[in-house]
Amino acid sequence: MTEPDLNLLIALDALLAEASVAGAARRLGLSASAMSRTLSRLRAVTGDPLLVRAGRRLVPTPYAEEIRPRTRQVLDKAHAILRPPTAELQLATLARTFILCTNEGFVEALGAPLIAAAAAAAPQVRLCFAPKPDKTAGMLRQRRVDLEIGVVGDTGPEIRLQALFYDRFVGLVRQGHPLARATSVTAAEYAACGHVVASRRGQRDGPVDAALFELGLQRNIVAVVPSFPAALAVALASDLVALVPASFISHHPMVQNHGAPPLLCAFELPVKTPGITVSQMWHPRFEVDPAHRWLRQLILAVCRQRMPE
């Protein structure tokens, strides 16, 4: 079955509105002969004359009178589909739940200020933080999450991304630990301690171990935990050294205790490791969505305000 030529609807609307071949031709920027041929095609497709002579002018048939408002409605709906809405986003009435795929460290460091900023601008918006199972684009592609925040992994070529802030790893020990009293920590002192590392996949070695290996040193990894908050808890209750991102402890009350002695002390690593870029990632289906774009801009603003340079 031959598909109908939907361009005929545009010509039909012009002909029914003008009741004139010449008038419809002027409206659409066509020649009168081209519009006359189009009217012949419309008559053949509909099986109705549509416009007939009444003296020196054309008048619509009963069928043409019947379909004139429906033709206009169809074209209006088509235009609405093909032209994205230009109305300004109304944050005061925006009711939507956004699912953010993040690790626990991001939620602890930035969850509260992000939730507060979203609630202040859009009271009916809800933020749902979901765990990061891996570094693939599966959850974004399957529309199970709106945004993923973290270090870029195997995302795929279509995934959009934006850098939020740059991070680095630091060492963390409890107050009273021998390293807490040192003005600077040497690589030998660092390697001689017991260590707790955070890894969702149970991975022990990383860039720190590679840098120590270059110096002929090896650290003693006593425990592997699934998250940075867990590593912090272990360091607080033991003599183990935790390895955590600087962003995670930049506002943490156990480290930044606002006048009171901190429960945990951070120190710069004695070896150089690659920096970390934390990004937000989304699927292109949300690229021009006004509400999604607002959320991305809000997250970027909160990160730049809260994260140290």
Secondary structure, DSSP 8 states (H G I E B T S, - for coil): -----THHHHHHHHHHHHS-HHHHHHHHT--HHHHHHHHHHHHHHHTS--EEEETTEEEE-HHHHHHHHHHHHHHHHHHHHHS-------GGG---EEEEE--HHHIIIIIHHHHHHHHHH-TT-EEEEE----SBSHHHHTTS-SEEEEE--B--TT-EEEEEEEE-EEEEEETTSGGGG-SS--HHHHHHSEEEEE-TT-----HHHHHHHHTT---EEEEEESSHHHHHHHHHTSS-EEEEEHHHHTT-TTT--TTS--SEEEE--SS----EEEEEEE-GGGTT-HHHHHHHHHHHHHHHHHS--
